[in-house]
Structure formats: structure tokens, C-alpha cells
Amino acid sequence: MKQKVLSLVIFITAVLAAQPELDIKPNKIEFEDLFSRIDYTYLINKGNAVLTIDSIDYNRSDYILDFEENQQIPFTILPNDSVKMNVTLVGFYYITYSDTSDTMFVYNNGINNVEELKVEIEFYEDDFGFVVGTVRDSLTPLDSTSIYFFYNGIYLIDKAITDASGNYQVELPEGDYTIAAERNGYYVLFKDSTYDPFFAELIEIDDDDTLTVNFNMKRITNFTNSVSGQVFDSTNTINIDKGIIIVRTGTHVPSPLSKGNQFLTDTLNAFAGFVKPDGSYTVYAELSSYYFLQAYTNNFLPGYYNDEGVASVFWQNADSIYINGGVTDKNISLVRDSSYGNGTIQGSINFTSFSDQTNYEGITLLARNINTNALYSYNFGKEKANYSIYNIPYGTYEIVAQKIGFDNAFSQIVTIDSLNVIAGGINITFIIDDISDDVQISKDYFLHQNYPNPFNPTTNISFYLPSTSYVRLKVINILGETISNLIDDELSSGLHSVVFDGKGLSSGIYFVILDANHFRLSRKMLLLK
């Protein structure tokens, strides 16, 4: 009997002794300035049993947390092991003095079920201004209209609701903003009277300013044509709870409108809608047509819809959809934006030649680090042919500009450092050759899908010409860079074929582009090794 009691005591003692214990080192996160908005700590299991990190309580509008090996909470840590946790300060634009000291609470199954992680922010914003205005449908005030405010044109930081008289008022940190109005039954409208968020006018708010911004909204008259889906994080497939969806006319490879066939001024060729808290969206289109879908939101790079369901920052990897009635399940995957700095690159946008098609609509610009190839920030080209990209970390960059239907354009190399935090005059030019002007799509010219597809390393490319034509056939990558010029010659009418050899190329998506007598066609190819 004594032996059994002794065994039970030993067993209970062993069970009690086997406990996990969380230690956080360092136990304080510090953000010294706007160029130091990322820090890290380690979650360490000092115990002798498996530790479970159940949840972390923190201000999700101020910080982004991510863990090594892309682990998602809840996760476990073995005894004497650790997990690195990165903390990025993303709500830097509205940090006030009262926000400079903060605490995160890490819930776990260790000896202490709650451990604290202190946060210190050594800068803050104490200059604020006001924006007021009225929203109408012609002369009728519109109540219950949501007014959204985008810091630097890309960070959605606040929202106001109009009252019964259509009026609103909001206090904002000083800075540059674009503003949008949304109401059920109406098209989303941006200041200044544009439906295209790329062309939204930036307004500057200074300390103690009161600016007036009014909206006159356009009612949706056709609810037949719509597109809906979800927007999610490509790293973990978690729904993104806010953002904007842009629906822009075009086919793949899209082309500008041909001369004499421009949209009338009362017809829209770009529409926008907001992502709901559950990650869903619905946008209504005025006409039945082919459209591209692009999404952008806080702390992610803008991305396009494609049929493969993979994240697509560049339009060359996008697929257009035909909207004629209700189109559903068009989900968009976005890539995290790595921006954590305070540098600015700005300049003008140019074309080597001009026509009715070389406008500044729909131009996205991204800063690419030339040493790591990482994309660190973005913004949009404006109607006045200028751009500014903010929040860039120290490093050496080139600006990549993309416009649907055009080859990507690249800037000169520029360095952001402590002596050069604002780089101006970094101009960028789209190269337009004779063939790409006045491009239009013809049913008579035909580019067949390559065969085989996927391929490794060779594939056959065939196309049909209805008449003798000067032909340029090339292969480009998803950045729009030319990989191979296959044909640059005059060919007779009929069926033609050429073999493309992908030896020496990495696996991925490529495009074959056919230009012939001012017509352009393309096909997507997949190289799998």
C-alpha cells in the first residue's frame, strides 16, 4: 500500500513539474523614428512541456505581427525552443502623445497565463485639421453616406457618415489625403468628381485647417452587371477587412480604345467599390464588357484578379473577365507591402510618343529594391502626369511603372538614405513603338494557344494572318520585360508556326505577344521544370 501511495506522489509531482513557461526577450519593442518602424522579439519556452501561444491582444490598427515560418496563432513552441515575432508599426500616421506607450498581452498555457510586451514609440503627431462637406444627388442631400479618407492616397485611416442634411465633419492628422464617398445605389465617387481612384485629387491638411469637400453623386441605373468576390492575404488566406476594388475596362492583352470610338463623357470606364469587413466586395459596371479587377488596401501591394488564383502585382499576370449580368467568386489575393520607412520618390510620367491612347489613366508605380528585388511601396499616376511614392526604407531603388496594355517602364536608379530622404525629378517614360500605337483587337488575326502548355523547355507557337503583314512576335515575363524576339519580319497570309525554347529560364508564367499591322494579341504560357 505504501508503495502505491509513493508511486502516486511521484507521478503527481512529475506532472506538476512538467510545465511550459513563456519568456519574452527582449520584453520591450521600440520604434525610434519613421525609418525604424519594424522591430522584433522572441517568444521562448523556458519550461519542460509544450507551450501553446493561444492569442495576443494588441491594437490591430497600429501594428502588424508576423512569425517566422509564417506560423499562425494559435501555435506551439517546444521546450527550450523559440519563435521570432516581428512587429511593424503601420498606424504611424495617427500616433498621438497618449499612444506612445502601449502594451501587448500574450495569452499562453504557461506558468503565467498572460505575459506583457511593452511598446515604446518615440515620435507622435499633434497637429490636426478638419474636413467638412455636403453630399448630394443634384440638389437632394444624401444622408447615411460613408466618407473615406486615404492618407497619402493609399492608407485608409478614417471614415465619417453624413447626417440627415447630407453634412459630415472629421478631424484628421495633417498630411495629404484622397477622399471618397460611398452610398448604396450610387457609384463610388472620389474628389475631384472622378470615379477612378487613381485620378483622385490629393488635398493637403495643415494644422488647424478646415477644408470643404463636397460630393455630387451619380445614381446606379443598371444593377444587372456586377462582379463580386473575396480579397485575402496570400500568405495565410485570411480575409482582408478593408480596401478598394477597381473595375477597369480592358481585355488581355488589353488595348486603348481605337480612334473615333472613345467613351462618351457620361459613360464610365472605371468603377470602384469598397471591401466589407468580411473581405467581400460587389461592384456594379455600367456596360457589358471585358474588365480587369484590381484591389488595394493598407499594408499590401495592389494586385489583380487572375484565373489561377495566385497573387498578381503586375497586370501581365492578370486575366480580364466579361461582365454581363452577375459575375461571382472573383477572388483576389494580395501580397504584403514591406514598407516601413519614411523616404519619398517623386517625378513625372512621360511617353516617347503621344496619341489619343497615351493617357495617364490606370498607371500604378512601385518602388523595387535593386539588391533584393523586393517591392516596398506604391502609388498611382495622376492626371497631371506626376507621381509620388512614400514610406520607402533606406536603400537603392528603381521605380517600375505599369499601365494595362503597355510594356512596363523603369526609372533611373535612386538611393534613399539619411542625407537623401526625398528624391525628386525621378522621371519615368513609357516607350511606345510604331506598332503599339493605335492597337486594336481583330477577329481575323488569330494567335493559337501554345502547345504543349505547360511546357519544358520547348513549345510550339502558331498564328494566322488574313493578309500579308509585318509581324513582331516576342515573349515577355510577368514584369513586361522582353525575353525573346521570335519574329520581326513581313510574312505572307496563312498559318505560321515557330518553336520557343525556354532553356535557361526559370519556371513561371510568360506571355507571347503578336503585333501585326496595328493588331495585338497574346497568350499566357506556363514553363514548368
N, C-alpha and C positions, 0 to 999 in steps of 0.2 A: 504493500500500500504506500509506504514512504517513497519507494522508488517511482511509483506512478505520479505522486504529487511533485516530486523533484523534477521529473521529466516535463510535467505540465508547466511548472515555473520557468524552466529553461526555455521551453517553446514560446511562452508568452513574452519572456524577456527578449528573446531573439526577434520576435515580431515587432515589439515596441522599439527595438534598437534599429531596425531596418526602416529608415525614414529618408525621404528626399529633403533637400534643403536648398532653397534658391538664394544665390548671391549675385548681385548686380554690380559689375565692375567695368568702368567707373560708375558711380552712383549719381552722377550729375552730367547732363547734356548741356553744352554751352554753345551759343551762337553769337559770335563776336561782332559781325557786321554782315552786310548784304552779300558779300562774297564768301561768307562762311556759314551757309545755311544748311549744311549737312554735317552730321556727327554720328557717332556710333557708341554702343556699349555691348557688353557680353552678358548673357544670361547663363549663369554657371550653376550646375548641380553639385553642391558640396556633400550631399548625402550619399547613402549607400543603397538607395532604391530609385526606381524610375520616377523622374519629376515630370509632371504634366503642367504646361502653361495653358491655363484654361481660357483666359481673356485678359485684355488690357484696356483700362478705362483712360481715355485721353480725348482731347478736343480734335475731332476728325477734320474740322475745317482749317485747323492750324498746322497739322503735321501729317506726314505720310510715314508709316512704318513698313519696313520690309526686312525679311530674314534670309540668311544665307541658304542656298539651295532652294530658294523660293518656297520655303515652308509656310504653311498657312495655319493660323490659330484655329483650334487647339492643336498643339504638337507636344511631343515628349522629348526629354533630354536624359540620356543615360547617366549613371553615377560617374563623377569626375570628368564629365564632358560639358561642352558649352555650345551656345548658338549665338552668332553675331547678329545684332539688331541695328539696322541703320535707321536714323531719324532725320527726315528732311523737313525743314520749316517752309511750308508752302503758303501760309497765310500771312506773309511778311508785310503785305501792303496795308493791313489794318491793325497792327500791333500797337496798342496804347500803353501808357505807363503801367496801368494795372495788370497788363498781360505779361510783363517782363519776367515775372516769377511764376512758375507753373509746376504741377506735379502730375506724373502718370502713376497709375496704380496697376501693378501686375498681380493678377489672381492666379494662384497655383495650389497644388496639393502638398506643399512642403510644410515644414515646422511652423513657419509663419505664412498663413494663407494669403496675406496681402503684403507685397513689398513695394516700396516707393522708389520712383526715379524722378529726381529733381531736374527741372529745366530752367536755365537762365538765358534771357535774351537781352543783349547789351545795347539795343537800339529800339526806338519806338517812334510812332507817328503821333504828333499832337496838333497838326494843322488840318482843319476840316472846312469844307464848304457845303453849300446846298444846291440841289437841283429841284426846280418846281416846274409844273406844267399842267396842261389840259389835254385830254384825249377826246376826239370827236369822230363821228361819221358825218362828214359835211358839217351841218350845224347842230347835230344831235350829240350831246355829251354822252360818253360811254363810261358807265361805272364798271367795277369789278375787272378792270383791265390790269394785267400784270406788266410792270415796267422793270426791265432788267438792265443792270449796269455792269459793263465789262471793263475792268482795269487793264490799261494798255491794249484794249481791243480784244483780249483773249481770255482774261480771268473773270469769270462770273462771280462777283463778290457781294451783290446785294439785290434786293427786289422791293418794289413798292406797289401798292394796289390803289387804283383810283376810287374816289368816293362817289356819292350819288350825283355830284355835279361834274364828274369826269376829271377831278383835280387830284394831283399827287404831290408829295414832298418827301425828300430823302436827304440825309446828311451823309457825306462821303469823305474819305481821306483825300487830300489834294493829290492830283495826278491827271493823267489823260484817260478818257473813257469813250467807249461807244455805248449807245443806248438803244434798246429795242422795246417794242410794245407788242403784247400778245393778248388776244381775246378770242374766245370761242366764236366761230362763224366768220372770222376775219383773217386775212393774210398777215403774217408777222411783218412788222414794219420797223425799219431802222432809221435813226437820224442820219442823213437829212433826206427824208422821203424816198428811201430806197428799200427794195425788198431783198437786195443782195448784201449779206453781212460783210463781204469783202469791201464794199464801197461805203460802208457806214462811216460817217464823218466823226473824227476824233474831236472831242471838246476837252479843254483844259480847265480843271477846277483848282483854284488857288484858295489859300486860307481866307475864310470869311466871305468868299464869293457867294452870290446867289444867281444861278443861271436859269433861264427859262427855256425849256424844250417841250414843244407841243407836237402832237401827232394827229394826222387826219387819215384814218384807216380805211382800207378797201375791203368791202364785204366779199366773201367767197360765194360765187353764184353757181358753181358746179362742184357738188360734193361727190360726183361719180368717180373721178380719177384721184386715187390716193395711193400712198405707199406706207407701209408700217413694218416695224421690226423691233429688235433689241440692240443696245450698244453695250459692249462688255470689254473688260480688261483682258488683253491677250495672254497675260502671264498666269492668270488664275480663273478666267471665265466668269468672274464676278461682275454683276451688272453695274454699270456706271450710272450714277443717280442724277446727273445733270449734264447739260451740254446743248449744242445746236446741231441740227441736221440741215444740210444744204442740198436741195434737189436742183440740178443744173442740166439744161438741155445738152444732148450730145450722144453720139454713138461711138463704138470702139472700132477702128481708130476714129475719134470724132473729128469733125471739121467745123470751121467757122461757117456761118451762113453765106451762101453764094450771093453775088451782087444782084440787086433787084429783087431779093427775097428776104429782106430784113424783117424782123419782128416790128409790128406797129407799136407806137409808143404806149398804147393802152393794153398791150399784151406782155405778160411776164415770161422771162426765160430762166429765172432763178427764183426759187421759193425756199423758205426756211421754216423750221419748226423746232420746238424745244423738247429735250429728253425729259421724261417724267421721272419721279423719284424711284420707280421700279425698273428703270432702264429702258422703258418702251418709248416709242415715238410714232406719230402719224403726221404725215404732211400731205396736203392737197395740191394737185397740179391743175393748172388752168386748161391745158390742152392734152390730148392723147399724143404721146411722143416718146422718144427714147431719152432717158435721163441718166446722169451719174449721181450717186449718193456719196456725200462726204460728211463726216462728223468731226467736230472738235469740242474740246472741253478742258477744264482746268487740269494741268499736270499730265496731259497726254499729248502726243503728236497727232495732228489731224490725220484722218485715214479714210479710205474709200471702201465702198462695198465691192466684193468680188465673189464669184460663184464658188470658189474653193473655201471660202470662209476664213481665210488667213488675213492677218494684219497687212494692210497695203497703204503705206505712206505715200507712194508715188502713183500717179494716175496710170502709168504704163502697166500696172498690175491690177487695174480696176476693170470691172465689167459694167456696161450700161444695161439698163433694164427698160422694157417697154411698159409704160403705164397707160392702160386703157381699162378703166374700172378699178376695183380694189386689188392691189398687189400686197401680199403679206409675207411675213417671215424673211425679210431682207435685213439680216443681222450684220452689224459692223463691228469688227474687232480693232481695238486701238492699242498702240504701243506707248509705254510710259515715256514722258518727257524728262530728260536728265538734267534740266536746267536748275541750277542752284547758285547762280552768280548775280552780278549787277551790271555787266557790261552791255553796251549798246552798239549795234552796227546799223548804219543807215545810208541811203543813197537813192539813186534814181533808176528807173527801168526804161530800157530802150529796145527798139527793133532795128535790124540792119536795113529794112525797107518797110514802107508803110502802105497800107491799103485799108479798105473798109473792115477787113478782118483782123488787122493787127491792133486790137483794142486792149485795154488793160483789165478786162473782166476776168475774174476767176484765177488770179495769179497767187500762188502760195510760195512763200520763201522760207527756207530753212537754213540754219547755221550748222555746218558739218565740220567737226574737228578733223583736221587733215592727218593727225597722228593716230587716232583711234577709229576714225570713220563714224563715230557716234554723232547722232543728231541731237543738238542741245536746246534749240528753241526755234520758234517760227513766228510768222505774222503774215499779213496779206498785202498785196499791192493795192494802191489806192488809185482813184480815178485821175488824180493829178500826176500819175506816173512816178510816185515816190513810195518808199517803204522804210520802216524802222523795225528792228528785231531787238527785244530787250532780254534782260535776265541771263546773260551769257557768262559762263565762268571764265576764269583766266585760261588762255590757250590760244592756239593758232587755227584759224578757220577759213573756209570759203563759203560763200552763200550759194545755195542751189535754188534756182527759181524754176517753177513748173507751171505750165498753162496747158490745159487739156487740148490735145491735138498738135502740140509743138514739142520739139526736142528740148530737153532741159537746158537751161542757161547757167553759166558758172561765173562767179566774180573772181577778182584777184584775191590773193592770199592776204589775210589781215590778222594781226595779233592783238588780243586783249590782255593787258597787264596793268600793274599798279600805276604806270605812267601814261597809259592809254586806255582809259575805261570807255571812252566814246570814240568810235571810229566813223567819221563821216566821209562822204564822197566815194563810197564803195559802190560804184555803178555796175549795172548788170545788163547784158544785151542778149536778146533772143536773135539767133541767126536764122534769117528767112531766105531760102534759096528760091530760084525761079519756079521750081516745080511746086513748092509748098504754098505759094501764093494762089489764092482762089481755088483751093482744093474743094472738090465735091465728090459725092459718092455716086457711082453709076451702077445700074443693074447689068450693064453689058460687059463690063470688065469683071473678072472673077478670079479670086485667089483661093485655091483649094487649101483645106487643112493639110498640114504636112503629114507625111506617113513614112515610118511609124511615128506615133506620138503617144506616150513618151518615147524618147529615142536615146541611143547610146552607141557610138558617138555620132553616127551619120543619120540623116533623114532626107527624104525627097520633098521638094517644094515645087508645086505646079501652079500655073496660072493661065488664064485665057485672055487673049486680046481680040477685040472685034475688028480692029483695023491696025495698020502699021503704026507703031507708036514708039516714042522714045521712052525707054524703061529704066528705072532705077530700082533695084531690089537690094535691100540690106537687112541685116539682123541687128537688133539693139537689145540691150539689157534693160532691167526694170528701172534704171536711172535715166534711160533715154540715151545712153552712150552707144555709139556705133561699134559693134563687134566685128562685123564683116560686111564689106560691099561686094555683093554677089554678081550684080549686073549693072552696067552703066553704058547702055548702047541702044541703038534703034533696032527693033525687032519687027518681023512681019506678023500679020494676023494669024490667029490659031492658038493651039495649045503648046506651052513651053514648060520645060522642067529643068531643075538644077538640083544638085546634091549639096547639102550643107554639112560640113564636118565640124563637130563640136569638140574635137580633141583639144585638150589644153584648157578647156573651160570647166568651171565648177558646176555642180548640179544646181538647177534652179529654173526660173521662168525667163524665157526670151521671147522676142516678138520679131516676126518677119514683116517688113513694110514694103508694099508695092506702090510706087509712084509711076503713073503712065498718063501722058497727055492731060495733066491737071486733074487726074483722078487718084485717089489714095485708098488703099485697102490694107488690112492687116490680119494676122492670125497669131494666136498665142501658142508657143511651143514649150514643152517641158523636157529638159535634159536630166535624166536620172542615171547616175553612175554607181 
